[in-house]
Amino acid sequence: MNNTTAIDKKINDFIYEKPDVAVVILQQFGYSIDLKTATLPQITKLVYTALYINQDQLFTEAFENAMANSGELNVVGAIISAVVGSVISGVFAGIEGDKNRSLQKKLAIAQLSMDEKLSEEKIRAEQETARLNILANTLLAYRTTLQKESTARLKDTWLYVTGLGIGLGVLYGVFLIGSKN
């Protein structure tokens, strides 16, 4: 069971990290899904259906190769290994009900895993939004402070210029009074 869940975790992680590659592989093997409208639950359901219900060996090999190559598609290698895998696939058989129950369990676990990852992304986005709001508020406060200081300095400059003008006027007045005598 631990081995199965480890494989399922790898599958879930791959679907979460490279959903576009999973959609392309699904499309190549005849599964009906559109890249523009695909969602993680749709991709997960189709991938698990192909792997566990349909036991599509060609798809399995291509998907394993994509996971091993970090999303780089190797179709020729997938087809060659799929031919070998199709011979081996005759060995594996099971009851349809067990497959469906197993698929439903794997889908539920995959959905929980996707929900957890999406929740983590939402928390990260909310934290980043809060951080950006704090930075925006800080910049707004800094701008307000700069405006107040510049207004105060401008006001002080007019006071100094007015005082200087009055002082020069008084000195000139004293000079004029002193020059008449």
Contacts in CASP RR format, 6 or more apart in sequence:
PFRMAT RR
TARGET T0000
AUTHOR 0000-0000-0000
METHOD contacts of the structure
MODEL  1
MNNTTAIDKKINDFIYEKPDVAVVILQQFGYSIDLKTATLPQITKLVYTA
LYINQDQLFTEAFENAMANSGELNVVGAIISAVVGSVISGVFAGIEGDKN
RSLQKKLAIAQLSMDEKLSEEKIRAEQETARLNILANTLLAYRTTLQKES
TARLKDTWLYVTGLGIGLGVLYGVFLIGSKN
5 109 0 8 1.000
8 106 0 8 1.000
8 109 0 8 1.000
8 110 0 8 1.000
9 113 0 8 1.000
10 67 0 8 1.000
11 47 0 8 1.000
11 48 0 8 1.000
11 51 0 8 1.000
11 63 0 8 1.000
11 67 0 8 1.000
11 110 0 8 1.000
12 44 0 8 1.000
12 109 0 8 1.000
12 110 0 8 1.000
12 113 0 8 1.000
12 114 0 8 1.000
14 21 0 8 1.000
14 22 0 8 1.000
14 66 0 8 1.000
14 67 0 8 1.000
14 71 0 8 1.000
15 22 0 8 1.000
15 40 0 8 1.000
15 43 0 8 1.000
15 44 0 8 1.000
15 47 0 8 1.000
15 110 0 8 1.000
15 114 0 8 1.000
16 40 0 8 1.000
16 113 0 8 1.000
16 114 0 8 1.000
16 117 0 8 1.000
18 66 0 8 1.000
18 70 0 8 1.000
18 71 0 8 1.000
19 38 0 8 1.000
19 40 0 8 1.000
19 43 0 8 1.000
20 35 0 8 1.000
21 66 0 8 1.000
21 71 0 8 1.000
21 73 0 8 1.000
22 43 0 8 1.000
22 47 0 8 1.000
22 63 0 8 1.000
22 66 0 8 1.000
23 33 0 8 1.000
23 35 0 8 1.000
23 38 0 8 1.000
23 43 0 8 1.000
24 35 0 8 1.000
24 73 0 8 1.000
25 59 0 8 1.000
25 62 0 8 1.000
25 63 0 8 1.000
25 66 0 8 1.000
25 73 0 8 1.000
26 33 0 8 1.000
26 43 0 8 1.000
26 46 0 8 1.000
26 47 0 8 1.000
26 50 0 8 1.000
26 59 0 8 1.000
27 33 0 8 1.000
27 35 0 8 1.000
28 62 0 8 1.000
28 75 0 8 1.000
29 50 0 8 1.000
29 56 0 8 1.000
29 58 0 8 1.000
29 59 0 8 1.000
29 62 0 8 1.000
31 46 0 8 1.000
31 50 0 8 1.000
31 59 0 8 1.000
33 42 0 8 1.000
33 43 0 8 1.000
33 46 0 8 1.000
40 114 0 8 1.000
40 118 0 8 1.000
41 111 0 8 1.000
41 114 0 8 1.000
44 107 0 8 1.000
44 110 0 8 1.000
44 111 0 8 1.000
44 114 0 8 1.000
45 107 0 8 1.000
47 63 0 8 1.000
48 103 0 8 1.000
48 106 0 8 1.000
48 107 0 8 1.000
48 110 0 8 1.000
49 103 0 8 1.000
50 56 0 8 1.000
50 59 0 8 1.000
50 60 0 8 1.000
50 63 0 8 1.000
51 59 0 8 1.000
51 60 0 8 1.000
51 63 0 8 1.000
52 99 0 8 1.000
52 102 0 8 1.000
52 103 0 8 1.000
52 106 0 8 1.000
53 99 0 8 1.000
53 100 0 8 1.000
53 103 0 8 1.000
55 89 0 8 1.000
55 92 0 8 1.000
57 82 0 8 1.000
57 85 0 8 1.000
57 86 0 8 1.000
57 88 0 8 1.000
57 89 0 8 1.000
58 78 0 8 1.000
58 79 0 8 1.000
58 82 0 8 1.000
58 86 0 8 1.000
60 82 0 8 1.000
61 77 0 8 1.000
61 78 0 8 1.000
61 79 0 8 1.000
61 81 0 8 1.000
61 82 0 8 1.000
61 85 0 8 1.000
62 73 0 8 1.000
62 75 0 8 1.000
62 78 0 8 1.000
62 82 0 8 1.000
65 73 0 8 1.000
65 74 0 8 1.000
65 77 0 8 1.000
65 78 0 8 1.000
65 81 0 8 1.000
66 72 0 8 1.000
66 73 0 8 1.000
66 74 0 8 1.000
END
